[in-house]
Amino acid sequence: MHEKYGKQGLVVLGFPCNQFGNQEPGTNLEIKEFCTSKYKVSFDMFAKVDVNGKTACKLYQHLTKSDAKPKGGPGKVAWNFEKFVLGRDGSVIGRFGPRVKPDDAAVVKLVQAELAKK
């Protein structure tokens, strides 16, 4: 997605989190090195954050309040790799569960529609 739509304005941001089965126990540098070497990640990776609970970072406090479809309804992040799609104006326009792949037709359709708005 990042490589395909980046020139049209799509920005992908990665926020590692260790709140799910201790999947991200490493340092920020170790996580970034793993993601770039194993998965060829080229989008921006940020410092590890909490996404749920009282220690959730402010960004995720905001994101999890939205009633974005198709997941629908506000609530905590279910597991790593949950995806939020924000519009050009910063509003949350989509929320997809962790099992939905980034290239899923519904994700692509939403991203393409938002990029077309310019």
Phi, psi and omega per residue, in radians:
M1 nan -0.825 -3.119
H2 -1.030 -0.845 -3.110
E3 -1.224 -0.667 -3.071
K4 -1.270 -0.697 -3.017
Y5 -1.999 0.022 -3.105
G6 -1.004 -0.737 -3.117
K7 -1.200 -0.309 3.108
Q8 -1.577 -0.111 3.092
G9 2.103 -0.090 3.120
L10 -1.234 2.322 3.056
V11 -2.130 2.174 3.100
V12 -1.844 2.305 -3.140
L13 -2.171 2.324 3.126
G14 -1.918 2.269 3.123
F15 -2.162 1.711 3.103
P16 -1.096 2.602 3.138
C17 -2.532 2.406 -3.128
N18 -1.857 0.350 -3.119
Q19 -1.500 0.033 -3.057
F20 -2.149 1.638 3.065
G21 1.081 0.461 3.113
N22 0.985 0.673 -3.099
Q23 -1.324 -0.320 -3.102
E24 -2.222 1.080 -3.064
P25 -1.355 -0.271 -3.044
G26 -1.288 3.085 3.049
T27 -1.300 2.928 3.099
N28 -1.009 -0.731 3.137
L29 -1.149 -0.748 3.116
E30 -1.088 -0.716 3.131
I31 -1.125 -0.793 3.140
K32 -1.089 -0.780 3.131
E33 -1.081 -0.724 3.115
F34 -1.100 -0.825 -3.100
C35 -1.128 -0.676 -3.124
T36 -1.322 -0.657 -3.110
S37 -1.367 -0.731 -3.077
K38 -1.457 -0.700 -3.036
Y39 -1.991 0.041 3.112
K40 1.023 0.602 3.120
V41 -1.086 2.247 3.125
S42 -2.123 -0.034 3.089
F43 -1.498 2.973 -3.085
D44 -1.205 2.253 3.059
M45 -1.917 2.279 -3.110
F46 -1.783 3.069 3.095
A47 -1.123 2.669 3.115
K48 -1.046 2.399 -3.129
V49 -2.331 2.872 2.910
D50 -1.641 2.450 -3.109
V51 -1.959 -0.209 -3.127
N52 -2.269 2.745 3.031
G53 1.435 -2.993 -3.077
K54 -1.151 -0.393 -3.121
T55 -1.686 0.131 3.134
A56 -1.061 2.419 3.106
C57 -1.153 2.768 -3.060
K58 -1.034 -0.629 3.117
L59 -1.027 -0.846 -3.121
Y60 -1.286 -0.456 3.013
Q61 -1.066 -0.714 3.125
H62 -1.228 -0.866 -3.069
L63 -1.045 -0.707 -3.054
T64 -1.376 -0.054 3.055
K65 -1.505 -0.255 -3.042
S66 -1.368 2.756 3.123
D67 -1.862 0.762 -3.035
A68 -1.289 2.485 3.108
K69 -1.637 2.811 0.104
P70 -1.465 -0.236 -3.126
K71 -1.046 -0.791 3.064
G72 1.277 2.357 3.083
G73 1.450 2.461 3.064
P74 -1.230 2.872 3.092
G75 2.627 2.968 -3.042
K76 -1.185 2.795 3.106
V77 -1.226 2.292 -3.055
A78 -1.311 -0.677 -3.063
W79 -2.956 2.877 3.061
N80 -0.910 2.652 3.103
F81 1.332 0.254 2.950
E82 -1.189 2.507 -3.036
K83 -2.082 2.372 3.042
F84 -2.042 2.364 3.083
V85 -1.971 2.185 3.123
L86 -1.877 2.529 3.098
G87 -1.379 3.038 3.126
R88 -1.045 -0.449 3.136
D89 -1.545 0.020 3.121
G90 1.598 -0.072 3.134
S91 -1.356 2.615 3.107
V92 -1.372 2.041 -3.093
I93 -1.927 -0.144 3.129
G94 -2.814 2.583 3.085
R95 -2.492 2.183 -3.066
F96 -2.182 2.435 -3.122
G97 -1.150 2.928 -3.065
P98 -1.139 -0.414 -3.134
R99 -1.460 -0.212 3.098
V100 -1.379 2.168 -3.116
K101 -1.366 2.630 -3.139
P102 -1.014 -0.493 -3.140
D103 -1.664 0.252 3.042
D104 -1.023 2.504 -3.077
A105 -0.961 -0.682 -3.122
A106 -1.176 -0.676 3.114
V107 -1.162 -0.842 -3.122
V108 -1.055 -0.775 -3.139
K109 -1.051 -0.763 3.139
L110 -1.142 -0.776 3.129
V111 -1.104 -0.819 3.139
Q112 -1.058 -0.711 3.138
A113 -1.120 -0.719 -3.136
E114 -1.221 -0.709 3.120
L115 -1.137 -0.522 -3.141
A116 -1.212 -0.352 -3.100
K117 -1.200 -0.589 -3.106
K118 0.617 nan nan
